[in-house]
């Protein structure tokens, strides 16, 4: 396992998730979060976070050759640990999100989808039509 890349992508995921969450909260207002309907909360908080996670994790999965799920699980776990630590420090007590029972299945789905998307992207990159044009030129000249 490449622990340096896991740490790097965990930090990238943490920073981007924090930025998306902060932007969403600023746009919707802190007071409006509690009064939002579940569908509005899903659209304003969860969907942007899921899309950012899919983007970062799929890009990482595309670079991996083996143990893709294990690497993605490590990235998400470490990123969530960073988040837990920062929020707990800011609040002055251990803080577990009241929506953890929603967040956990979403994280599992995002990890699975990212592994699939990353594998498909890796396969697209390896297709024969993506090979260097030098082989085509050599074939045409009879070399």
Secondary structure, 3 states (H helix, E strand, C coil): CCHHHHHHHHHHHHHHHHHHHHHHHHHHCHHHHHHCCHHHHHHHHHHHHHHHHHHHHHHHHHHCCCCHHHHHHHHHHHHHHHHHHHHHHHHCCCCCCCCHHHHHHHHHHHHHHHHHHHHHHHHHHCCHHHCCHHHHHHHHHCC
